[in-house]
Amino acid sequence: MPMIVYNFLESYDLSGKTIIPFCTHGGSGLAGTEGTIAEITGATMIDGLSISGETAQNDREAAQQQVTEWLQEAGYLA
């Protein structure tokens, strides 16, 4: 994660909150980010989503489908 995200997470009390991480990436996916966020914040974590940057840039339909399926599986989208 960029340092600015660490600063944000450390500056706010997110205990009792639910965090659902998502990102685009160049090959590393979430790379342990969910565990790091949970450790810093004490928040409840829901499985995140990572989409390759190439897909996000070049195949918007595929990226949208991945987001839709992720939200449906998590129960946030009917």
Backbone as CSV, one residue per row, in Angstrom:
resi,resn,N_x,N_y,N_z,CA_x,CA_y,CA_z,C_x,C_y,C_z
1,MET,0.852,-1.184,0.000,0.000,0.000,0.000,0.888,1.234,0.000
2,PRO,0.419,2.297,-0.625,1.143,3.569,-0.543,1.132,4.099,0.899
3,MET,2.169,4.816,1.273,2.276,5.338,2.647,1.082,6.201,3.037
4,ILE,0.522,6.923,2.098,-0.631,7.774,2.416,-1.801,6.936,2.936
5,VAL,-1.936,5.714,2.430,-3.010,4.833,2.904,-2.712,4.378,4.339
6,TYR,-1.451,4.015,4.614,-1.072,3.681,5.989,-1.388,4.855,6.916
7,ASN,-1.023,6.064,6.517,-1.280,7.250,7.341,-2.768,7.405,7.618
8,PHE,-3.579,7.233,6.601,-5.029,7.336,6.779,-5.523,6.288,7.770
9,LEU,-5.135,5.030,7.550,-5.611,3.943,8.399,-5.183,4.110,9.849
10,GLU,-3.996,4.649,10.067,-3.493,4.855,11.425,-4.094,6.098,12.086
11,SER,-4.649,7.001,11.305,-5.160,8.274,11.836,-6.616,8.222,12.271
12,TYR,-7.358,7.216,11.835,-8.786,7.144,12.128,-9.103,5.880,12.904
13,ASP,-10.064,5.978,13.804,-10.513,4.821,14.570,-11.519,4.056,13.707
14,LEU,-11.087,2.955,13.164,-11.947,2.146,12.310,-12.399,0.868,13.009
15,SER,-12.138,0.765,14.315,-12.601,-0.414,15.047,-14.124,-0.458,14.989
16,GLY,-14.649,-1.658,14.806,-16.096,-1.825,14.685,-16.613,-1.557,13.281
17,LYS,-15.749,-1.135,12.392,-16.141,-0.872,11.003,-15.817,-2.093,10.145
18,THR,-16.387,-2.135,8.958,-16.094,-3.182,7.989,-15.362,-2.554,6.814
19,ILE,-14.260,-3.168,6.426,-13.468,-2.673,5.308,-13.460,-3.731,4.218
20,ILE,-13.693,-3.289,2.995,-13.692,-4.180,1.830,-12.682,-3.615,0.842
21,PRO,-11.450,-4.123,0.864,-10.415,-3.556,-0.005,-10.588,-3.976,-1.466
22,PHE,-10.187,-3.079,-2.354,-10.165,-3.391,-3.781,-9.056,-2.575,-4.427
23,CYS,-8.514,-3.104,-5.511,-7.434,-2.394,-6.180,-7.240,-2.919,-7.596
24,THR,-6.494,-2.153,-8.371,-5.935,-2.666,-9.612,-4.463,-2.939,-9.318
25,HIS,-3.858,-3.795,-10.131,-2.469,-4.162,-9.852,-1.746,-4.549,-11.133
26,GLY,-0.439,-4.585,-11.026,0.398,-4.972,-12.144,0.911,-6.389,-12.025
27,GLY,0.403,-7.145,-11.076,0.817,-8.532,-10.936,0.846,-9.038,-9.514
28,SER,0.754,-8.157,-8.536,0.885,-8.579,-7.142,-0.449,-8.831,-6.448
29,GLY,-1.552,-8.497,-7.071,-2.844,-8.672,-6.413,-2.916,-7.846,-5.142
30,LEU,-3.610,-8.361,-4.152,-3.702,-7.659,-2.871,-2.467,-7.894,-2.008
31,ALA,-1.688,-8.916,-2.316,-0.385,-9.158,-1.689,-0.365,-8.996,-0.170
32,GLY,-1.338,-9.584,0.522,-1.349,-9.515,1.974,-1.943,-8.246,2.551
33,THR,-2.461,-7.396,1.697,-2.996,-6.117,2.139,-4.135,-6.273,3.138
34,GLU,-4.976,-7.267,2.932,-6.116,-7.456,3.833,-5.650,-7.690,5.270
35,GLY,-4.651,-8.547,5.444,-4.119,-8.809,6.783,-3.474,-7.585,7.396
36,THR,-2.767,-6.829,6.575,-2.124,-5.605,7.064,-3.167,-4.594,7.524
37,ILE,-4.204,-4.412,6.736,-5.265,-3.463,7.101,-5.942,-3.914,8.395
38,ALA,-6.259,-5.196,8.511,-6.907,-5.708,9.723,-6.021,-5.485,10.943
39,GLU,-4.731,-5.710,10.781,-3.789,-5.538,11.887,-3.704,-4.077,12.328
40,ILE,-3.664,-3.172,11.383,-3.542,-1.743,11.702,-4.818,-1.198,12.331
41,THR,-5.973,-1.622,11.811,-7.235,-0.978,12.183,-8.067,-1.712,13.207
42,GLY,-7.944,-3.036,13.275,-8.833,-3.812,14.127,-10.223,-3.939,13.540
43,ALA,-10.388,-3.510,12.297,-11.689,-3.552,11.632,-11.998,-4.962,11.142
44,THR,-13.253,-5.215,10.874,-13.676,-6.455,10.242,-13.322,-6.372,8.761
45,MET,-12.732,-7.426,8.242,-12.337,-7.437,6.833,-13.228,-8.391,6.055
46,ILE,-13.612,-7.973,4.875,-14.316,-8.835,3.925,-13.368,-9.050,2.765
47,ASP,-13.375,-10.254,2.208,-12.460,-10.563,1.106,-12.499,-9.481,0.043
48,GLY,-11.336,-9.020,-0.310,-11.216,-7.940,-1.280,-11.191,-8.431,-2.711
49,LEU,-11.014,-7.490,-3.604,-10.962,-7.767,-5.037,-9.758,-7.064,-5.626
50,SER,-9.018,-7.787,-6.441,-7.939,-7.158,-7.191,-8.133,-7.494,-8.668
51,ILE,-8.030,-6.485,-9.477,-8.180,-6.631,-10.927,-6.880,-6.175,-11.563
52,SER,-6.411,-6.933,-12.527,-5.161,-6.523,-13.171,-5.351,-5.159,-13.827
53,GLY,-4.318,-4.342,-13.726,-4.370,-3.020,-14.341,-4.605,-3.096,-15.831
54,GLU,-4.043,-4.119,-16.458,-4.230,-4.293,-17.898,-5.704,-4.518,-18.230
55,THR,-6.374,-5.351,-17.442,-7.801,-5.587,-17.657,-8.591,-4.302,-17.420
56,ALA,-8.279,-3.615,-16.340,-9.000,-2.373,-16.017,-8.846,-1.334,-17.124
57,GLN,-7.673,-1.271,-17.728,-7.416,-0.272,-18.769,-7.940,-0.682,-20.130
58,ASN,-7.864,-1.981,-20.436,-8.118,-2.407,-21.807,-9.380,-3.217,-22.027
59,ASP,-10.017,-3.653,-20.961,-11.229,-4.469,-21.115,-12.218,-4.106,-20.016
60,ARG,-12.841,-2.969,-20.194,-13.751,-2.464,-19.157,-14.897,-3.419,-18.881
61,GLU,-15.385,-4.120,-19.914,-16.484,-5.066,-19.703,-16.049,-6.203,-18.778
62,ALA,-14.847,-6.732,-18.988,-14.350,-7.809,-18.127,-14.161,-7.302,-16.701
63,ALA,-13.617,-6.106,-16.546,-13.435,-5.534,-15.212,-14.782,-5.338,-14.530
64,GLN,-15.745,-4.811,-15.255,-17.081,-4.605,-14.691,-17.700,-5.940,-14.289
65,GLN,-17.513,-6.965,-15.093,-18.043,-8.286,-14.774,-17.406,-8.834,-13.496
66,GLN,-16.102,-8.643,-13.344,-15.422,-9.106,-12.131,-15.959,-8.393,-10.896
67,VAL,-16.176,-7.098,-10.994,-16.712,-6.332,-9.865,-18.132,-6.799,-9.544
68,THR,-18.954,-6.971,-10.569,-20.336,-7.408,-10.371,-20.378,-8.771,-9.689
69,GLU,-19.574,-9.719,-10.176,-19.547,-11.055,-9.580,-19.056,-11.007,-8.137
70,TRP,-18.052,-10.179,-7.876,-17.520,-10.033,-6.521,-18.599,-9.517,-5.575
71,LEU,-19.320,-8.492,-6.004,-20.371,-7.917,-5.160,-21.527,-8.889,-4.958
72,GLN,-21.867,-9.649,-5.995,-22.926,-10.652,-5.867,-22.530,-11.743,-4.885
73,GLU,-21.300,-12.254,-5.010,-20.821,-13.299,-4.101,-20.779,-12.821,-2.657
74,ALA,-20.477,-11.548,-2.456,-20.422,-10.990,-1.112,-21.811,-10.638,-0.575
75,GLY,-22.826,-10.725,-1.425,-24.190,-10.448,-0.999,-24.576,-8.979,-1.018
76,TYR,-23.777,-8.163,-1.722,-24.061,-6.734,-1.783,-24.794,-6.324,-3.051
77,LEU,-25.019,-7.266,-3.945,-25.676,-6.980,-5.205,-26.521,-8.186,-5.560
78,ALA,-27.783,-7.932,-5.872,-28.686,-9.039,-6.193,-28.478,-9.542,-7.594
